Amino acid sequence: MKNEPLILITNDDGIDAHGIRMLAGAMRGLGTLYVVAPREEQSGVSHAITIRQPVRIIKRDYVIEGETIEAYAVTGTPADCVKMAIDHILPRRPDLVVSGINQGPNAAVNILYSGTVSAALEASVLGLDAIAFSLNAWTGGRFEPAARYARRIAETTLLKKLPPGILLNVNVPDLPYDEIKGITITSQAKSRWEASFVEHRDPFDRPYYWIAGNFVNLDTGDHTDLAALEAGYVSVTPVHSDLTAHAFVEHMKAWKL
């Protein structure tokens, strides 16, 4: 319908991922839906864009419970998908961009590495309301409760609208729906990965490396995204692209560089 919301659905796990199909299903009835997602998995690419090779679009419509949702695979990153959707695929700018449902949490420092969050961030940079959804399960997991919360949060966001430059980063615990305690508004926990590269040898005795490491939570506060997930709550964190350390600006002026 002419006046109904237009919703763009994307992710970083790829157009064939279970999570994005669940998200598309959850958005049915909220407006006109388009899926534009990477042709292949793009986990961990952050906000990368493709600049040294061409980007292609392949039509890959979804059929969910007998309803066809217009869908396109893009040979690029999640940020590419949002740009491509707006520039070449959608009939107009979307009213909402939803990204996910990611396989694995995107809380704390993982926000910086996440293609799922970066797709929503790209939409926000372009002046659009956007939400990233992630499930706190690295493999398998309960996507149906996450999809139900995604619909609830998306429906409210369409009604209330977001301030310019703000997007929502949502993480859902991997629990049955009736065991999730509700939604809480959180801040991004301070954390880091203590990474290392493990050396292996190929059949020609040449070294190659796989990244490994340990996740370290540096934040003991009860208001964080990590704390909310641990307590069984859906975490909703408002975030933005401004990386300026505003509290340090005046102090640094005294350096007289």
C-alpha positions in Angstrom: 0.0 0.0 0.0 1.2 3.5 -0.8 1.2 4.8 2.8 2.4 1.7 4.6 6.0 1.7 6.0 8.8 0.3 3.9 11.2 -1.9 5.8 14.6 -3.0 4.6 15.9 -6.3 6.1 19.6 -7.2 6.0 22.3 -9.0 8.0 25.9 -10.2 8.0 25.4 -14.0 8.1 24.2 -14.0 4.5 20.9 -14.2 2.6 20.5 -18.0 3.3 21.0 -17.6 7.1 18.2 -18.9 9.3 18.2 -15.7 11.4 17.3 -13.3 8.5 14.5 -15.5 7.4 13.1 -15.5 10.9 13.5 -11.7 11.0 11.7 -11.4 7.7 8.9 -13.5 9.0 8.6 -11.4 12.1 8.3 -8.2 10.1 5.3 -9.5 8.0 2.3 -7.2 8.5 4.3 -4.2 9.6 4.8 -2.8 6.0 6.3 -3.5 2.6 9.3 -5.7 3.1 12.5 -5.9 1.1 15.4 -8.2 1.9 18.9 -7.1 0.7 21.7 -9.2 2.2 25.2 -10.5 1.5 25.3 -13.4 -0.9 27.9 -15.1 1.4 28.6 -14.8 5.1 30.2 -11.5 6.1 30.6 -11.9 9.9 33.2 -9.7 11.5 33.7 -7.4 8.5 32.5 -4.4 10.6 31.8 -1.3 8.5 33.9 -2.4 5.5 32.7 -1.4 2.0 33.7 -2.8 -1.4 36.0 -0.4 -3.4 38.4 -2.7 -5.4 36.0 -4.9 -7.2 32.5 -4.7 -8.7 29.4 -5.4 -6.7 26.6 -7.5 -8.2 22.9 -8.1 -7.3 21.2 -11.4 -7.7 17.4 -11.7 -7.1 16.6 -14.3 -4.5 13.0 -13.9 -3.3 11.8 -15.5 -0.1 8.6 -17.4 0.2 7.4 -17.5 3.8 4.1 -19.2 4.6 2.9 -18.7 1.0 3.9 -15.0 0.9 6.6 -13.8 -1.4 9.1 -11.3 -0.1 11.2 -9.5 -2.6 14.8 -10.4 -1.8 18.2 -9.7 -3.3 21.7 -11.1 -2.7 24.6 -8.7 -2.9 28.2 -9.7 -3.6 29.5 -7.3 -0.9 29.4 -6.4 2.7 26.5 -5.5 5.0 27.2 -1.8 4.6 27.3 -2.3 0.8 23.9 -4.0 1.0 22.3 -0.9 2.7 23.9 1.5 0.2 22.9 -0.7 -2.7 19.3 -1.1 -1.5 18.8 2.6 -1.2 20.6 3.5 -4.4 19.4 0.8 -6.8 16.8 -1.6 -5.4 14.1 0.1 -3.2 11.4 2.3 -4.7 12.0 4.9 -2.0 14.0 5.4 1.2 12.9 2.9 3.9 11.1 4.0 7.0 13.1 1.4 9.0 16.2 -0.8 8.5 16.4 -4.0 10.6 19.6 -6.1 10.6 19.9 -9.7 11.9 19.0 -11.9 13.6 22.7 -12.5 14.1 24.0 -15.9 15.1 25.9 -14.8 18.2 25.8 -11.8 20.5 26.9 -8.3 19.5 27.4 -6.8 22.9 30.3 -4.9 24.5 33.3 -4.6 22.2 31.8 -6.9 19.6 29.7 -4.0 18.4 32.9 -2.7 16.7 33.5 -5.9 14.7 30.0 -6.7 13.8 28.7 -6.5 10.3 25.2 -6.8 11.6 25.5 -3.7 13.7 27.4 -1.9 11.0 24.6 -2.4 8.5 22.3 -0.7 11.0 25.0 2.0 11.6 25.3 2.7 7.9 21.5 3.2 7.7 21.7 5.6 10.6 24.5 7.5 9.0 22.3 7.8 6.0 19.5 9.4 8.1 17.4 6.3 8.6 15.9 4.6 11.7 17.7 1.3 12.2 17.9 -1.6 14.6 20.4 -4.5 14.9 19.2 -7.8 16.4 21.4 -10.6 17.7 20.8 -13.9 19.5 23.1 -14.8 22.4 24.0 -18.2 20.9 27.1 -18.9 18.7 25.6 -22.0 17.3 22.0 -23.2 17.1 19.8 -21.3 19.5 16.2 -20.2 19.9 15.5 -17.8 17.1 11.7 -17.8 17.6 11.7 -15.8 20.9 14.3 -13.4 19.4 12.0 -12.9 16.3 9.0 -12.1 18.6 11.0 -9.5 20.4 12.3 -8.1 17.2 8.8 -7.5 16.0 7.8 -5.9 19.2 10.8 -3.5 19.2 10.5 -2.7 15.4 6.7 -2.0 15.8 7.4 0.4 18.7 10.3 2.1 16.8 8.1 2.7 13.7 5.6 4.4 16.0 7.9 6.4 18.2 10.8 7.1 15.8 14.5 7.5 16.7 16.4 10.7 17.1 18.8 11.5 14.2 22.0 9.5 14.4 20.8 7.0 17.0 20.3 3.3 16.3 19.3 0.5 18.6 21.6 -2.5 19.3 19.4 -5.4 20.6 20.7 -8.6 22.1 18.3 -11.4 23.0 19.2 -14.2 25.5 19.0 -17.8 24.2 16.1 -18.8 26.4 12.5 -20.0 25.9 10.2 -17.0 25.4 8.4 -17.4 28.8 11.8 -17.5 30.6 13.0 -14.2 29.2 12.4 -11.6 31.9 11.6 -8.7 29.6 13.4 -5.7 28.0 15.9 -3.4 29.7 17.7 -0.4 28.3 21.4 -0.8 28.7 24.8 0.7 27.9 27.7 -0.9 26.1 29.9 -2.9 28.4 33.6 -2.2 28.5 35.5 -5.3 27.3 38.2 -6.5 25.0 39.4 -9.6 23.2 42.9 -10.8 24.2 43.6 -12.2 20.8 46.3 -14.4 19.6 47.1 -16.2 16.3 47.6 -19.9 16.5 50.2 -21.3 14.1 49.5 -24.4 12.0 51.3 -26.0 9.0 50.0 -26.8 5.6 51.0 -30.0 3.7 54.0 -28.1 2.3 55.1 -27.2 5.8 54.3 -23.5 5.3 52.9 -21.7 8.4 49.3 -20.3 8.4 47.4 -18.8 11.3 43.9 -18.9 12.8 42.8 -16.1 15.1 41.9 -17.2 18.7 41.7 -15.5 22.0 39.7 -14.9 25.2 36.9 -12.4 25.7 37.4 -10.3 28.8 34.6 -8.4 30.5 36.0 -5.2 32.1 32.7 -3.9 33.3 31.0 -5.0 36.5 28.1 -2.7 36.3 24.5 -4.0 36.3 23.4 -1.6 33.6 25.3 -3.1 30.7 24.3 -5.2 27.8 26.4 -8.1 29.1 24.8 -7.9 32.5 21.3 -7.9 31.0 22.0 -11.0 28.9 23.4 -12.8 31.9 20.3 -11.9 33.9 17.9 -13.1 31.2 16.8 -9.8 29.8 16.7 -8.5 26.3 19.3 -5.7 26.1 18.5 -2.6 24.1 21.4 -0.2 23.7 21.0 3.1 21.9 24.3 3.8 20.1 25.6 6.3 17.5 28.6 6.8 15.2 30.2 9.7 17.0 33.4 8.4 18.4 34.6 11.7 19.9 35.7 11.5 23.5 33.8 14.6 24.4 34.7 14.5 28.1 38.4 14.7 27.2 38.2 17.5 24.7 38.5 20.4 27.1 41.2 18.6 29.1 43.2 18.0 26.0 43.1 21.6 25.0 45.4 22.3 28.0 48.1 20.2 26.2 48.7 23.2 23.9 49.8 21.0 21.1 
